Amino acid sequence: MNNVTITIDAMGGDYGVAVTVPAALSILKKYANVRLVLVGDEKQIKSQLGFLRRNNKRLSIHHASQQVTMDELPSKALRTKKDSSMRVAIDLVKSGEAQACVSAGNTGALMVISRFVLRTLSGVDRPAIVTIFPTVNSSKDVRMLDLGANINSCADHLYQFAVMGSVLTSALDDIETPKVGLLNIGEEEIKGNDLVKHAAQLLSESKHINYIGYVEGDDVFKGIADVVVCDGFVGNVALKVIEGTMQLIAFYIKQGFKKNWYSRIAAITAYPVLNDLKKKLDPGRYNGASLLGLQGIVIKSHGGANTPSFANAIKEAILEVEKNVPQRIGEQVGIMLEEAEF
């Protein structure tokens, strides 16, 4: 297995080094071929490493004097934070010193800086954010994109998202021809706006995409499609609704079992089932969204990720490096987009 080098934006996210450093150390325990570069304030990183009292030759520190805050405007971060942990981590991917970057920082800033530094692949107009969700089939997940990188998309962009999502799923899940569905308000051909209808036409005419037609919101978790495509506005709303629904379910389950002694006894009996449900619906298990379409690998972790969750984002980066995802997408995009005469 070839060696893999990943840069970590150690200062990003709600918890910074308190999460990123322990997560990095946990990854090094599991992957003997991985080298990690912690980018950020050297003093803070060393302090956390000292607290953990560990040292590893495959872990290095690259000092960065600035930090992109979670509420900072992306344009300002791009202009004024050239020595931020986020920017430097991405620069190291651009220079070839690393093969991927992982950050839990400001999503907008990460997208803008990544696109500026790494540029998009030939034939790709816009990058897209993609992540996985569980389905009723315990052995199968579904990937959905775009989840917010592009608020305004055209049909050509949706077609490109389908291409990239299909290639990614094929590479990571070993599915030769992933089933691709287009998110819509109904399955009938007459439903949907002009954007969706035009995209559906492009997808149905493609010889290289296994397009299965429209899927509705409640179809996403049924495992009907391997890839679900939508524009970034709809995708981001759907993502937040999904996360909120999971939190609501967890809240009401806890409240229900606290009502009285009978419900508490019932909770003890139901614990194995509830624990299994918690694991399956845990957002941290699926943490690590890819910024597809760039000339390099960038993985976005949830800002509030804990140590195991952030470690999952690093795992996603390692897998994409090992599967050589950008090159695969680049090769297929040229072939598959040529037929649409882009």
Secondary structure, 3 states (H helix, E strand, C coil): CCCEEEEEECCCCCCCHHHHHHHHHHHHHHCCCEEEEEEECHHHHHHHHHHHCCCCCCEEEEECCECCCCCCCHHHHHHHCCCEHHHHHHHHHHCCCCCEEEECCCHHHHHHHHHHHHCECCCCCCCEEEEEEECCCCCCEEEEECCCCCCCCCHHHHHHHHHHHHHHHHHHHCCCCCEEEEECCCCCCCCCCHHHHHHHHHHHHCCCCEEEEEECHHHHHHCCCCEEECCHHHHHHHHHHHHHHHHHHHHHHHHHCCCCHHHHHHHHHHHHHHHHHHHHHCHHHHCCEEEECECCEEEECCCCCCHHHHHHHHHHHHHHHHCCHHHHHHHHHHHHHHCCCC
